Amino acid sequence: MPQLAYFKKKLVPIEQANVSILTHAFNYGTSCFEGIRGNWNEQEGTTYVFRAAEHFDRLRQSSKLLMIKIPHTTEELITIMSELVAKCGYREDIYIRPVAYKGQHAVANLRLHALEDDFHMLVMPLGNYLDVTKGQKCMTSTWRRIDDMAISPRAKTGGGYINSALAKTEAVLNGYDEAIMLTNEGHVSEGSGENIFLLSRGKLMTPAVTDNVLVGITRDAIMKVAKDELGIETMERSIDRTELYNADEVFLTGTAAHLTPVVEIDHREIADGKIGSVTKKLQDMYFDIIRGKNKKYSNWCLPISIAK
Ligand SMILES: Cc1ncc(COP(=O)(O)O)c(C=O)c1O
């Protein structure tokens, strides 16, 4: 199976898609990227790409912060992605990674407006990022979430993910599955690569977008599904750390992480320490939706048939 990448405006074998050590983005983290899922539907021999247009729109917003011009419209990006996915031919779940970056060979130059841009896209197989079947054990990170006043968490920038890597590494080395970061003010923000929700007295809550979260596309999908299918509204507001401990259910959402239950935080069990029933219902519906099995949400899924 050929592993291809879209690089310098054409599809090439991945071994040929290389950048120099002089590349600005490599030296300074001046890249922005997206993570998009293609979800394999075995019965249909089709990969369903979830909410591609929203991901490319967010990439454009991230690139605005870094003054990077993406040389394609969203429609063109979807065409490139579809060709790349079809030609790579993975018959399993995949992860699509478009990256827009300061591609100029330049060090000792921090003037974003004066640097040339580049763009590439790759696709790779990716199963579960977190164990979606098992409730996760999380820790409140000692690292604070980056702030909009420093590196905006609203943009998915390469450099910004040092914050996530520090938190994730600390959590895993301490025996936890995932980190939950707080804002500088002490409000719950998000996981290292996921948004967070809690259920309390039948109501869903998630941190407000002003609490330094990446405005997640899965977050948005889950809020819609919870409302439309279960009649549960989600309140977006600042959340304190101990509200998580006292919640009836907690879960994480993200393109890589899907919808992953959390059963313990900082050695405190959430409710009875088992996966909650609302979490399970939302997770089941979400998995059907992303594999194109719930036609009501087919406008979120782009089918790409994969040749045998
Ligand atoms: C820090 C962070 N928060 C939240 C998310 C979830 O966002 P989405 O659902 O759009 O993938 C991600 C994943 O991209 C992330 O990296």
The ligand as a Tripos MOL2 file, in Angstrom:
@<TRIPOS>MOLECULE
LIG
   16    16     1     0     0
SMALL
NO_CHARGES

@<TRIPOS>ATOM
      1 C1         -5.9440   20.6470   23.0430 C.3       1 LIG1
      2 C2         -7.1170   20.0530   22.3350 C.ar      1 LIG1
      3 N1         -8.3390   20.2850   22.8150 N.ar      1 LIG1
      4 C3         -9.4270   19.7650   22.2270 C.ar      1 LIG1
      5 C4         -9.3260   18.9730   21.1050 C.ar      1 LIG1
      6 C5        -10.5600   18.4290   20.4690 C.3       1 LIG1
      7 O1        -10.8470   19.1170   19.2860 O.3       1 LIG1
      8 P1        -11.5780   18.3830   18.0860 P.3       1 LIG1
      9 O2        -12.7880   17.7710   18.6580 O.co2     1 LIG1
     10 O3        -11.8800   19.4760   17.1340 O.co2     1 LIG1
     11 O4        -10.6320   17.3860   17.5630 O.co2     1 LIG1
     12 C6         -8.0630   18.7070   20.5670 C.ar      1 LIG1
     13 C7         -7.9170   17.8820   19.3700 C.2       1 LIG1
     14 O5         -7.6680   18.3550   18.3150 O.2       1 LIG1
     15 C8         -6.9390   19.2610   21.1960 C.ar      1 LIG1
     16 O6         -5.7120   19.0310   20.7240 O.3       1 LIG1
@<TRIPOS>BOND
     1     1     2 1
     2     2     3 ar
     3     2    15 ar
     4     3     4 ar
     5     4     5 ar
     6     5     6 1
     7     5    12 ar
     8     6     7 1
     9     7     8 1
    10     8     9 2
    11     8    10 1
    12     8    11 1
    13    12    13 1
    14    12    15 ar
    15    13    14 2
    16    15    16 1
@<TRIPOS>SUBSTRUCTURE
     1 LIG1         1 GROUP 0 **** ****
